[in-house]
Amino acid sequence: MRRFTRTTILLAAALVVPAEAGAHLLPGGLDQAFAAGASTALRIAEDVPRWGDVVRREAEQQPYFASFTCGFLGLADAPVCRYAAWRRSLAALDAEAPLTQIAAVHRAVNRLPYIPDGRNWNMADRWSTPLEMFERGGDCEDFALTKYFALRMLGFADADMRLVVVWDAQDREQHAVLLVRSAGAMLVLDNKFAEPRPAADLAGRYRPLYAVNQAGAWLAQAPAAAGPAGGGKRPRLADGGRTMVFKLGRQRKRARRAVPLPDAAHAAAWASHVRDVAAIGAGSAPPAETALSRRAG
């Protein structure tokens, strides 16, 4: 059996981490998602593969043939047609102020249906493209992703946006939001709220786990006790970004106690004892004394 010499704490995507644990292990507010010194760079391909996958699928699913499908065939209610109409409506926002654009995108996407991944895709976790969102609905990260791609179309800089996976201390669950910086404000675009919220308003509720955009992904720093000074290591993501692993502290290895092997005399006495037991089972009279009983006495 493998012997572990470190204590391992898992913050899994399953909704089992208590609010107190999230607040204790992940200090700092949502602004930590933009603080370079308060985060650790991740490898997207290995740590957050869902991000790379959804970006690739989004590029492949551009509605190039929407004019033929929606105009010539008249299938205005087809998902690709509704998505194409959504993209055209974004163009109408070009002349609006950035904060107006953010609010309009947030309200429009929040009108789409909330469908958990288990019911939608028969999967524990799947990140959906905007087209898939218009076709089937989605859950929290799908709302955030659709808003992210929409704001990208409107010209928002990637450096000013983060899809942030957080621990929601109030609802006691893992959650995803889009964090946007604009006009000196830091706003949270969250499907739980009808309007964008200032990040400061949710500082006591949301604790960032990790953040991602086209430039890369960042993991919230571990607490001081888990850093090099505490003898541990920084946290890492596992299970495709659904599990966060902290390694804290060291445990002392227990000294192995030598177990003496039986000597030849004891082995012979034991073999004789086994033969005597077998003889009793066969109906023979038990011996008055055996070598093993003499040795034990």
Secondary structure, 3 states (H helix, E strand, C coil): CCCCCCEEEEEECCCCCCHHHHHHHCCCCHHHHHCHHHEEEECHHHHCHHHHHHHHHHHHCCCCCHHHHHHHCCCCCCHHHHHHHHHHHHHCCCCCCHHHHHHHHHHHHHCCCECCHHHHHCCCCCCCCHHHHHHHCECHHHHHHHHHHHHHHCCCCHHHEEEEEEEECCCCEEEEEEEEEECCEEEEECCCCCCCEEHHHHCCCEEEEEEEECCEEEEECCCHHHCHHHCCEEEEEEHHHCEEEEEECCCCCCCCCCCCCCCHHHHHHHHHHHHHHHHHHCCCCCCCCCHHHHHHC
